[in-house]
Amino acid sequence: MQTSVTFKNLDPSETLKAYVSSKLDRFDKYLDNPAEANVVLSVEKFRHIAEINLTGDRIAVIGKEETEDMYSAIDMALDKLEKQIKKNREKVRSRRSGARASLKEMAAEGQFSTEEREPRIRIKNIDYKPMDVEEAAMQMELIDDSFLVFTNARTNRVNVLYRRKDGDYGLIQPRG
């Protein structure tokens, strides 16, 4: 990994550079391609700030931390980077697996099963009264249901008026 370390308000130290480089080497196992790390170590009064920008392998992550000790700031910033990289890799892995994984997950959760099962039928008893189609449309505007079952006053047959996705109404009526 290519690493550049910049010091602000701090004397350049080879030990800090070596410490950062050795810690950044652990990220090589997470990244497939070579990456570039820009590290900025700065001191403001009593605060030691470590900011690490890691770029490469179609990923760019930033970890910034400030503490009273430079080594702990570096370690905490690296921990943040590691979490971000793992999260990103998991996201890519789940996207690549696509529909196959979602079917497996659904089967594991019981939402989807490869075996055939009996369909559950929910029975709802309703009272329907004779009315015209126009009156049924007015009734549909008063209720929140997506359909209304009624007896057509003209034909004396059971009809179903339903709300379509485009906002209009549809009518189901028997033939003949």
FIDOTI-272217 format. One line per 5 residues: number of its first residue (from 0); their letters; for each residue x, y, z of C-alpha. Coordinates in nm, 2 decimals. Layout:
BEGIN
NUM = A = X:Y:Z ~ ...
end
This chain:
BEGIN
0 = MQTSV = 0.00:0.00:0.00 ~ 0.13:0.34:-0.09 ~ 0.13:0.56:0.21 ~ 0.20:0.93:0.25 ~ 0.22:1.09:0.60
5 = TFKNL = 0.18:1.46:0.65 ~ 0.26:1.63:0.98 ~ 0.09:1.96:1.09 ~ 0.21:2.15:1.39 ~ 0.41:1.84:1.48
10 = DPSET = 0.77:1.74:1.43 ~ 0.81:1.47:1.16 ~ 0.88:1.14:1.33 ~ 1.00:0.82:1.16 ~ 0.85:0.61:1.44
15 = LKAYV = 0.50:0.76:1.38 ~ 0.55:0.70:1.00 ~ 0.65:0.34:1.06 ~ 0.36:0.29:1.31 ~ 0.11:0.41:1.06
20 = SSKLD = 0.26:0.21:0.77 ~ 0.26:-0.11:0.97 ~ -0.10:-0.06:1.09 ~ -0.22:0.02:0.73 ~ -0.06:-0.30:0.60
25 = RFDKY = -0.35:-0.50:0.77 ~ -0.59:-0.35:0.52 ~ -0.42:-0.52:0.22 ~ -0.62:-0.84:0.30 ~ -0.95:-0.64:0.26
30 = LDNPA = -0.86:-0.48:-0.07 ~ -0.80:-0.67:-0.39 ~ -0.61:-0.40:-0.57 ~ -0.33:-0.17:-0.45 ~ -0.46:0.13:-0.25
35 = EANVV = -0.33:0.47:-0.16 ~ -0.34:0.61:0.19 ~ -0.30:0.98:0.28 ~ -0.24:1.03:0.65 ~ -0.25:1.37:0.81
40 = LSVEK = -0.13:1.39:1.17 ~ -0.18:1.72:1.35 ~ -0.17:1.87:1.69 ~ -0.39:2.16:1.81 ~ -0.32:2.26:2.17
45 = FRHIA = -0.37:1.94:2.36 ~ -0.57:1.75:2.09 ~ -0.39:1.50:1.87 ~ -0.58:1.45:1.54 ~ -0.53:1.16:1.30
50 = EINLT = -0.71:1.18:0.96 ~ -0.67:0.89:0.72 ~ -0.80:0.89:0.36 ~ -0.79:0.55:0.19 ~ -0.86:0.53:-0.18
55 = GDRIA = -0.85:0.24:-0.41 ~ -1.04:-0.07:-0.53 ~ -1.35:0.14:-0.62 ~ -1.37:0.26:-0.26 ~ -1.28:0.58:-0.08
60 = VIGKE = -1.31:0.59:0.30 ~ -1.21:0.85:0.55 ~ -1.14:0.81:0.92 ~ -1.08:1.10:1.15 ~ -1.03:1.09:1.52
65 = ETEDM = -0.89:1.32:1.79 ~ -0.77:1.22:2.13 ~ -0.50:1.33:2.38 ~ -0.26:1.06:2.25 ~ -0.15:1.04:1.88
70 = YSAID = -0.11:0.66:1.89 ~ -0.46:0.61:2.02 ~ -0.60:0.86:1.76 ~ -0.43:0.66:1.48 ~ -0.57:0.33:1.62
75 = MALDK = -0.92:0.47:1.65 ~ -0.92:0.62:1.30 ~ -0.80:0.28:1.16 ~ -1.08:0.10:1.34 ~ -1.33:0.34:1.18
80 = LEKQI = -1.17:0.26:0.84 ~ -1.19:-0.11:0.90 ~ -1.56:-0.09:0.98 ~ -1.63:0.11:0.67 ~ -1.44:-0.12:0.44
85 = KKNRE = -1.61:-0.43:0.59 ~ -1.95:-0.27:0.55 ~ -1.88:-0.18:0.19 ~ -1.75:-0.52:0.10 ~ -2.06:-0.68:0.26
90 = KVRSR = -2.28:-0.45:0.06 ~ -2.10:-0.54:-0.27 ~ -2.11:-0.91:-0.18 ~ -2.49:-0.90:-0.12 ~ -2.55:-0.71:-0.44
95 = RSGAR = -2.35:-0.96:-0.64 ~ -2.53:-1.26:-0.51 ~ -2.85:-1.10:-0.63 ~ -3.18:-1.29:-0.64 ~ -3.03:-1.62:-0.55
100 = ASLKE = -2.94:-1.50:-0.20 ~ -3.28:-1.33:-0.15 ~ -3.46:-1.65:-0.24 ~ -3.24:-1.85:0.01 ~ -3.31:-1.59:0.28
105 = MAAEG = -3.68:-1.59:0.22 ~ -3.68:-1.97:0.24 ~ -3.49:-1.96:0.56 ~ -3.73:-1.71:0.71 ~ -4.03:-1.91:0.60
110 = QFSTE = -4.16:-1.64:0.37 ~ -4.09:-1.86:0.06 ~ -4.08:-2.23:0.04 ~ -3.97:-2.46:-0.24 ~ -4.24:-2.71:-0.13
115 = EREPR = -4.60:-2.65:-0.23 ~ -4.82:-2.56:0.06 ~ -5.19:-2.51:0.10 ~ -5.30:-2.16:0.02 ~ -5.46:-1.99:0.32
120 = IRIKN = -5.81:-1.85:0.25 ~ -5.94:-1.57:0.46 ~ -6.32:-1.56:0.47 ~ -6.50:-1.23:0.51 ~ -6.88:-1.21:0.52
125 = IDYKP = -7.02:-0.89:0.37 ~ -7.37:-0.75:0.33 ~ -7.44:-0.61:-0.02 ~ -7.74:-0.42:-0.12 ~ -7.89:-0.33:-0.45
130 = MDVEE = -7.76:-0.01:-0.61 ~ -7.67:0.15:-0.94 ~ -7.31:0.16:-1.06 ~ -7.30:0.53:-1.01 ~ -7.42:0.50:-0.65
135 = AAMQM = -7.15:0.22:-0.60 ~ -6.88:0.46:-0.73 ~ -7.00:0.73:-0.48 ~ -6.99:0.47:-0.20 ~ -6.63:0.37:-0.31
140 = ELIDD = -6.52:0.73:-0.25 ~ -6.64:0.71:0.11 ~ -6.46:0.39:0.20 ~ -6.09:0.30:0.21 ~ -6.13:-0.05:0.07
145 = SFLVF = -6.00:-0.12:-0.28 ~ -6.32:-0.29:-0.39 ~ -6.70:-0.30:-0.33 ~ -6.93:-0.59:-0.38 ~ -7.29:-0.49:-0.46
150 = TNART = -7.61:-0.61:-0.63 ~ -7.67:-0.42:-0.96 ~ -8.02:-0.28:-0.93 ~ -8.07:-0.29:-1.31 ~ -7.96:-0.65:-1.37
155 = NRVNV = -8.02:-0.79:-1.02 ~ -7.67:-0.96:-1.03 ~ -7.37:-0.94:-0.80 ~ -7.11:-0.69:-0.93 ~ -6.77:-0.59:-0.80
160 = LYRRK = -6.64:-0.23:-0.83 ~ -6.27:-0.19:-0.77 ~ -6.02:0.09:-0.76 ~ -5.75:0.07:-1.02 ~ -5.39:0.18:-0.98
165 = DGDYG = -5.44:0.48:-1.20 ~ -5.72:0.61:-0.97 ~ -6.01:0.52:-1.20 ~ -6.26:0.24:-1.12 ~ -6.32:-0.10:-1.28
170 = LIQPR = -6.64:-0.30:-1.28 ~ -6.66:-0.68:-1.28 ~ -7.00:-0.82:-1.38 ~ -7.12:-1.16:-1.49 ~ -7.20:-1.22:-1.86
175 = G = -7.54:-1.28:-2.00
end
